[in-house]
Amino acid sequence: MIQSAEQARAANSPQSEDALLKVEDLKTHFPVRRGVLQRTVGYVKAVDGVSFELKRGETLGLVGESGCGKTTVGRTILRLIPHTSGRVLFEGRNVFDLSGKEMVRLRQDMQIVFQDPGGSLNPRRRIGEIIGEPLIVHGKARGGEVRPMVQDLLERCGMWRTAVDRYPHEFSGGQKQRIGIARALALDPKLIVCDEPTSALDVSIQSQILNLLEDLQDEFGLSYLFISHDMAVIHHVCDRIAVMFNGQIVETGPRQQILDNPQHDYTKALLSAVPEADPRRKKERIKYEGMRM
C-alpha cells in the first residue's frame, strides 16, 4: 500500500530484516544569521523529519525539485554535513554515534557519486592517483598492486586501462562520470549515494551511465540511494520511490504504484511535468502550490 501525506512522515519505512539503511526522523536545519553580531534569527529546515528504509541490493529513488532537501539528506547520511536530530542506522549502527576512527572504517561501505563529474575530480592529479588514493589510505592495496587494481576498476566502468596516466580535463563529461563511479567502487562499498549522477550529461550519455549503474549493482550487489529531480530517470532505475517536498517525504511506495497511482498532489504535479514521448499526445499540466517548476 502506498503511504502518503500524514502517513509518510511517521511510518514510511517497513521494518524488514534485510534493511541495509534505516533513516529515522532525520532533521537537518541550517541557522539564518543576520546583523553585525550574526545572531541566529531563524532556521532553514532543509530536512525536517525524514524516515525511510533501503534494503540490500535495492535502489530507492529520492525525487523532488531543486531545493526540496534531497541532496542534504544524502550528504547528512554520509556525515558530510552535520544533522540536527534523528538517527541513521547502517547495518544497525547509528552513524551519528560513531567515533572518527569508526567512521573512517564505515566510509569503505558508504560512497557517493556526485552530480558534477568534473568538479569532483582533482584537475592536478592523474586518474590513477585519484582512484588509487582510497585504496592506499584504507589499506586495500600498496605499491605495485595499485595500478592494476585501478585499471580493472576503469575497465569495469567502460573505460580503457591507459586512462590511469591521463588527467581529468582530457575526458568528456560521461567519461568523467565513469571515472567517478570507478572511484566510488574502489573500496567495494555496500551503499552508494548517487546524487543526480546524470543531470549534467546529454540524454544519450545518461542512458549509458544508468545502464552501467544497473550492471554494477547486479555484479556487486550494491544498494543505491538515487537522488534526482527527473521522474523519467527515477522510473528507469528505481525499485521504490520516495517523493520529497519542502524537506519532508510526502509519498513513498513501489515504483510502479507511484507512477500509475500517485496519491499526493505534489507527486501528480511532478509526473505531469514529464514530457510525452509522442508529441501528438496532450497531457494536462498540474500545478501544486509552492512548486518551482
C-alpha positions as CSV (number, residue, x, y, z in Angstrom):
1,M,0.0,0.0,0.0
2,I,1.3,3.5,-0.9
3,Q,1.7,5.8,2.1
4,S,1.3,9.5,1.6
5,A,0.8,12.9,3.3
6,E,0.5,12.4,7.1
7,Q,1.4,8.7,7.0
8,A,4.7,9.3,5.2
9,R,6.5,11.2,7.9
10,A,5.6,8.9,10.7
11,A,5.7,5.5,9.1
12,N,7.2,5.3,5.7
13,S,9.7,2.5,6.2
14,P,8.8,-1.1,6.8
15,Q,10.9,-2.9,9.4
16,S,12.5,-5.7,7.5
17,E,15.4,-7.8,8.4
18,D,17.2,-7.2,5.1
19,A,17.4,-3.5,5.6
20,L,20.9,-2.1,5.0
21,L,20.0,1.5,5.8
22,K,17.3,3.0,8.1
23,V,16.7,6.7,8.4
24,E,14.5,7.7,11.3
25,D,13.0,11.2,11.8
26,L,16.1,12.9,10.3
27,K,16.3,16.6,10.6
28,T,19.0,19.0,9.3
29,H,18.3,22.6,10.0
30,F,20.6,25.5,9.0
31,P,20.7,28.7,11.1
32,V,19.9,32.0,9.5
33,R,22.2,34.7,10.9
34,R,21.8,38.5,10.5
35,G,23.3,41.7,11.8
36,V,26.9,42.6,12.7
37,L,26.9,40.1,15.5
38,Q,25.5,37.4,13.2
39,R,22.7,36.5,15.6
40,T,20.6,33.5,14.8
41,V,17.1,34.7,13.8
42,G,15.7,31.5,12.4
43,Y,16.4,28.2,10.7
44,V,16.1,26.8,7.2
45,K,14.6,23.4,7.7
46,A,16.3,21.7,4.8
47,V,15.4,18.2,6.1
48,D,12.5,18.1,8.5
49,G,11.6,14.6,9.8
50,V,12.5,12.3,7.0
51,S,12.2,8.5,7.5
52,F,12.8,5.7,5.1
53,E,14.5,2.3,4.6
54,L,16.8,0.9,2.0
55,K,17.1,-2.8,1.5
56,R,20.2,-4.7,0.4
57,G,20.5,-4.8,-3.4
58,E,17.7,-2.2,-3.8
59,T,17.6,1.2,-5.5
60,L,15.5,3.8,-3.7
61,G,14.8,6.9,-5.7
62,L,14.6,10.2,-3.7
63,V,12.9,12.6,-6.1
64,G,11.8,16.2,-5.9
65,E,12.5,19.7,-7.2
66,S,15.8,21.5,-6.6
67,G,15.8,22.9,-3.1
68,C,13.5,20.2,-1.6
69,G,16.3,18.8,0.6
70,K,17.1,15.6,-1.2
71,T,20.8,16.2,-1.6
72,T,21.0,17.4,2.0
73,V,19.5,14.0,3.0
74,G,22.2,12.1,1.1
75,R,25.1,14.2,2.5
76,T,23.7,14.0,6.0
77,I,23.5,10.2,5.9
78,L,27.2,10.2,4.9
79,R,28.0,12.7,7.7
80,L,29.4,15.1,5.1
81,I,27.2,17.8,6.9
82,P,26.0,17.8,10.5
83,H,22.5,16.7,11.4
84,T,20.1,18.4,13.9
85,S,18.3,15.3,15.2
86,G,17.2,11.8,14.2
87,R,19.1,8.6,13.5
88,V,20.7,6.9,10.5
89,L,21.2,3.2,11.1
90,F,23.7,1.5,8.8
91,E,23.6,-2.3,9.4
92,G,22.0,-1.5,12.8
93,R,24.6,1.1,13.9
94,N,23.8,4.7,14.3
95,V,26.4,6.6,12.2
96,F,26.0,9.7,14.3
97,D,27.3,7.8,17.4
98,L,30.5,6.6,15.7
99,S,33.9,7.9,16.5
100,G,36.2,9.4,13.9
101,K,38.1,6.1,13.5
102,E,34.9,4.1,13.3
103,M,33.6,6.5,10.7
104,V,36.7,6.1,8.6
105,R,36.2,2.4,8.5
106,L,32.5,2.8,7.7
107,R,33.2,5.1,4.7
108,Q,34.5,2.0,3.0
109,D,30.9,0.7,2.9
110,M,29.3,4.1,2.1
111,Q,30.3,6.0,-1.0
112,I,28.9,8.8,-3.2
113,V,28.8,9.7,-6.9
114,F,28.5,13.5,-7.3
115,Q,26.4,15.5,-9.7
116,D,29.3,17.3,-11.4
117,P,31.8,14.7,-12.5
118,G,34.4,17.3,-13.4
119,G,34.2,19.2,-10.2
120,S,34.7,16.1,-8.1
121,L,38.0,15.2,-9.8
122,N,41.2,16.9,-8.8
123,P,42.5,18.5,-12.1
124,R,46.1,18.4,-10.9
125,R,46.2,14.6,-10.4
126,R,46.2,11.7,-12.8
127,I,43.3,9.3,-12.9
128,G,45.4,6.6,-11.4
129,E,46.1,8.7,-8.4
130,I,42.5,9.8,-8.0
131,I,41.2,6.3,-7.9
132,G,44.2,4.7,-6.3
133,E,44.3,7.1,-3.3
134,P,41.4,5.5,-1.3
135,L,42.9,2.0,-2.0
136,I,46.1,3.1,-0.3
137,V,44.5,5.1,2.5
138,H,42.3,2.2,3.5
139,G,45.0,-0.4,3.1
140,K,43.3,-2.2,0.2
141,A,46.5,-2.1,-1.9
142,R,50.0,-0.8,-1.9
143,G,53.0,-0.4,-4.2
144,G,52.7,-2.2,-7.5
145,E,49.2,-3.6,-6.6
146,V,47.5,-0.2,-7.0
147,R,47.9,0.4,-10.8
148,P,46.4,-3.0,-12.0
149,M,43.5,-2.6,-9.5
150,V,42.7,0.9,-10.8
151,Q,42.9,-0.4,-14.4
152,D,40.5,-3.2,-13.6
153,L,38.1,-0.7,-12.0
154,L,38.3,1.5,-15.1
155,E,37.6,-1.4,-17.4
156,R,34.6,-2.5,-15.3
157,C,33.2,1.1,-15.8
158,G,33.7,1.1,-19.5
159,M,37.0,3.0,-19.7
160,W,40.3,1.9,-21.2
161,R,43.2,0.8,-19.0
162,T,45.6,3.6,-20.3
163,A,43.3,6.2,-18.7
164,V,45.3,5.8,-15.5
165,D,48.0,8.1,-16.9
166,R,45.7,10.9,-18.1
167,Y,44.2,14.0,-16.4
168,P,40.5,14.8,-15.9
169,H,40.4,17.6,-18.5
170,E,41.2,15.0,-21.2
171,F,37.9,13.3,-20.8
172,S,34.3,14.1,-21.7
173,G,31.5,14.6,-19.1
174,G,30.3,11.0,-19.5
175,Q,33.8,9.6,-19.2
176,K,34.5,11.7,-16.1
177,Q,31.3,10.3,-14.5
178,R,32.5,6.7,-15.3
179,I,35.8,7.6,-13.5
180,G,33.8,9.0,-10.6
181,I,31.8,5.7,-10.4
182,A,35.1,3.7,-10.5
183,R,36.4,5.7,-7.6
184,A,33.2,5.1,-5.6
185,L,33.5,1.4,-6.4
186,A,37.2,1.1,-5.4
187,L,36.6,0.3,-1.7
188,D,33.9,-2.4,-2.5
189,P,31.1,-0.4,-0.8
190,K,27.6,-1.7,0.1
191,L,25.8,1.6,-0.4
192,I,26.4,4.3,-3.0
193,V,24.6,7.6,-2.8
194,C,24.0,8.7,-6.4
195,D,23.5,12.5,-6.2
196,E,22.0,13.5,-9.6
197,P,24.7,11.5,-11.4
198,T,23.2,12.0,-14.9
199,S,21.7,15.5,-14.7
200,A,24.8,17.2,-16.2
201,L,25.1,14.8,-19.1
202,D,23.5,14.6,-22.6
203,V,20.4,12.4,-22.8
204,S,22.3,9.7,-24.9
205,I,25.1,9.5,-22.3
206,Q,22.6,9.5,-19.4
207,S,21.2,6.1,-20.6
208,Q,24.7,4.7,-20.8
209,I,25.5,5.7,-17.2
210,L,22.2,4.4,-15.9
211,N,22.8,1.1,-17.6
212,L,26.3,0.9,-16.2
213,L,25.0,1.6,-12.6
214,E,22.5,-1.2,-13.1
215,D,25.1,-3.6,-14.4
216,L,27.4,-2.9,-11.4
217,Q,24.5,-3.3,-9.0
218,D,23.8,-6.8,-10.4
219,E,27.5,-7.7,-10.3
220,F,28.4,-6.4,-6.8
221,G,25.0,-6.5,-5.0
222,L,25.1,-2.7,-4.4
223,S,22.4,-0.7,-2.8
224,Y,21.7,2.8,-4.3
225,L,20.1,5.9,-2.8
226,F,19.4,7.6,-6.2
227,I,18.7,11.3,-5.9
228,S,17.1,13.0,-8.8
229,H,14.7,15.8,-9.9
230,D,13.8,13.8,-13.0
231,M,10.9,11.3,-12.8
232,A,11.8,9.8,-16.1
233,V,15.3,8.8,-14.7
234,I,13.8,7.6,-11.5
235,H,11.4,5.4,-13.5
236,H,14.3,3.8,-15.3
237,V,16.5,2.7,-12.4
238,C,14.5,2.6,-9.1
239,D,12.7,-0.2,-7.3
240,R,10.9,2.2,-4.9
241,I,10.3,5.9,-4.9
242,A,10.2,8.5,-2.1
243,V,8.9,11.9,-3.1
244,M,10.3,14.9,-1.2
245,F,8.8,18.4,-0.9
246,N,9.9,21.2,1.4
247,G,12.2,19.0,3.5
248,Q,9.7,16.1,4.0
249,I,8.8,12.9,2.3
250,V,5.2,13.3,1.2
251,E,4.7,9.9,-0.5
252,T,6.6,6.6,-0.8
253,G,6.0,3.3,-2.4
254,P,6.9,0.7,-5.1
255,R,7.9,2.4,-8.4
256,Q,5.0,1.3,-10.5
257,Q,2.4,2.1,-7.8
258,I,3.8,5.6,-7.5
259,L,3.9,6.1,-11.3
260,D,0.5,4.5,-12.0
261,N,-1.5,5.6,-9.0
262,P,0.1,8.6,-7.2
263,Q,-1.8,9.7,-4.1
264,H,-0.2,13.1,-3.2
265,D,-1.0,16.1,-5.3
266,Y,2.7,17.1,-5.5
267,T,3.6,13.7,-6.9
268,K,0.9,14.1,-9.5
269,A,2.3,17.5,-10.4
270,L,5.8,16.1,-10.8
271,L,4.5,13.3,-13.1
272,S,2.6,15.8,-15.2
273,A,5.8,17.6,-15.9
274,V,7.4,14.6,-17.6
275,P,7.4,15.1,-21.4
276,E,5.4,12.7,-23.5
277,A,7.3,10.6,-25.9
278,D,4.6,11.1,-28.5
279,P,4.2,14.8,-29.3
280,R,0.7,14.2,-30.5
281,R,-0.5,13.2,-27.1
282,K,-1.6,16.0,-24.9
283,K,-1.0,15.9,-21.1
284,E,-2.7,18.3,-18.6
285,R,0.0,20.1,-16.6
286,I,-0.9,20.0,-12.9
287,K,0.3,22.8,-10.6
288,Y,0.9,22.5,-6.9
289,E,1.3,25.4,-4.5
290,G,4.9,26.0,-3.7
291,M,6.3,24.3,-6.8
292,R,9.2,26.0,-8.6
293,M,8.7,24.2,-11.9
